[in-house]
């Protein structure tokens, strides 16, 4: 280190050290990913969670098909 008189060498060595640390971190991360258990998909509910919401969706579909005022009044906007 004492033989270097140019400040640019220190900068190059600093970035080389950062690169080595990044390579080591990449290897550790890849090892963790390979050893991780597989992700399990979340179970979807079989029935409607909110029956009122399903009723409103059906009413909106009916309204879009018929366009009648009766179907429009069956929708609950609350």
C-alpha positions in Angstrom: 0.0 0.0 0.0 2.9 2.4 0.7 4.2 1.9 -2.8 1.1 3.5 -4.4 1.4 7.2 -4.9 -1.6 7.7 -7.1 -5.0 8.1 -5.4 -6.8 6.4 -8.3 -5.4 3.0 -7.2 -7.2 3.3 -3.9 -10.5 4.0 -5.7 -10.0 1.0 -8.0 -9.2 -1.2 -5.0 -12.3 0.1 -3.2 -14.6 -0.7 -6.1 -12.9 -4.1 -6.6 -13.7 -4.9 -2.9 -17.3 -3.9 -3.4 -17.5 -6.1 -6.4 -16.1 -9.1 -4.5 -18.6 -8.5 -1.7 -21.4 -8.3 -4.2 -20.3 -11.6 -5.7 -20.3 -13.3 -2.3 -23.7 -11.8 -1.5 -25.1 -13.1 -4.8 -23.8 -16.6 -4.0 -25.4 -16.6 -0.6 -28.7 -15.3 -2.0 -28.7 -17.9 -4.7 -28.0 -20.6 -2.1 -31.0 -19.4 0.0 -33.3 -19.4 -3.0 -32.3 -22.9 -4.0 -32.8 -24.2 -0.4 -36.1 -22.4 0.2 -39.3 -24.5 0.4 -41.6 -24.2 -2.6 -44.4 -21.6 -2.3 -47.8 -22.9 -1.7 -50.7 -21.3 -3.5 -53.4 -19.7 -1.4 -56.6 -21.6 -1.2 -59.5 -19.8 -2.9 -62.9 -19.9 -1.1 -65.4 -22.1 -2.8 -68.5 -20.0 -2.1 -69.1 -16.3 -2.2 -67.6 -14.5 0.8 -70.2 -11.9 0.7 -73.6 -13.0 -0.6 -74.8 -9.4 -0.9 -71.9 -8.6 -3.2 -72.6 -11.6 -5.4 -76.3 -10.6 -5.5 -75.3 -7.1 -6.7 -73.0 -8.5 -9.4 -75.8 -10.7 -10.7 -78.1 -7.7 -10.7 -75.6 -5.6 -12.6 -75.2 -8.4 -15.2 -79.0 -8.6 -15.6 -79.2 -4.8 -15.9 -76.5 -4.7 -18.6 -78.5 -7.3 -20.6 -82.0 -6.0 -20.2 -81.6 -2.3 -19.4 -84.9 -2.3 -17.5 -85.7 0.0 -14.6 -86.8 -3.0 -12.6 -83.3 -4.5 -12.8 -81.8 -1.2 -12.0 -83.8 -0.9 -8.8 -82.7 -4.3 -7.7 -79.1 -3.1 -7.3 -78.0 -2.1 -3.8 -75.5 0.7 -4.1 -74.5 0.8 -0.4 
